[in-house]
Amino acid sequence: MSDPVSEAGTIPVNDSTPILAYGPLVLDVPGRPVPLAMKVSAPATGTGLPIILLSHGHGMTTFLSSLRGYGPLADFFAAHGFVVVQPTHLDSTALGLRESDHPEAPTFWKSRPAEISFIIDHLDDIEAAVPGLAGRLDTTRVAAVGHSLGGHTVALLRGMQTRDPADGSTVRVPDERIKAAVIIATPGEADEQTNQDMLNNYPVNKYNDFSTMGMDALVVAGDKDLNPMFSDRLSYRWDAYTRAPGPKTLLMVHGAEHIFGGISGYDASETTDEDPERVSTLRALIWAYLRSQLYPDDPAWNRALAAMGDFGTVEAK
């Protein structure tokens, strides 16, 4: 008989509670081709709850890259005290806009951070719309977590600079209302080892510039996350740490590929390195980092590092 999957690996976390999930919650965004739909997951009890805005990746599956994905992360964060808001960005396959003539297709990279900031603008509306959530949010403690293209979204919100391929204008859209951020396996900076076909298909990646990303962040990378369709350089996926100024923290996960064992969905077929225990440990480490960033007196991050074992390595600058 096999052992059950753990909730948090070896990482100490607080007790889990039942959660409530509500969605789709829909907001009209001026100029957006479709309304902004999102899922809100929250602990069933408690007040003064901090918030995580969870930005999905650009994966090819239909629903993982939408409000319906990333259940292993969203459910865990909600069970351990966060309210998690998951928008469906315009690049979601479920919306059918990737092949449209919209000027931002297929990635809608510029709309994504604007949508996150729009959600922050309307947290009071979201709180009022979700049954049982009124009066329970702490809107001063907002975090953002993004994976892959979602990591690019969060990097922009932390001050990364890029250029709009459509007109050559500089784009820098930091949002200082976000008090903590986690950037997971985001695209790096272009160089001679970057795949030219990828840059032709996703031209914004020609101009990613982390030198302007001065806000703090946890950068999560896998030491097996090498995809020649993006770059022949393994370190491409942690440029958000090495090419950005401090303060930054790098969590290098041993043996992890791009989906880190399955963070994008339960039993997701896109996972090339399926490992439920890796998911359990990673989500607990992210939780601990966010707790200590949002509550500086909380020792969760130091306790997590002490319990991490050989899961990975951490460095900071």
PyMOL commands that set and color helices and strands:
alter all, ss='L'
color gray80, all
select helices_A, chain A and resi 71-79+93-95+111-121+123-129+149-157+196-201+203-206+210-212+234-242+276-294+300-307
alter helices_A, ss='H'
color red, helices_A
select strands_A, chain A and resi 19-27+36-43+49-55+83-87+137-147+162-163+170-171+180-184+217-222+248-253+312-316
alter strands_A, ss='S'
color yellow, strands_A
deselect
rebuild
show_as cartoon
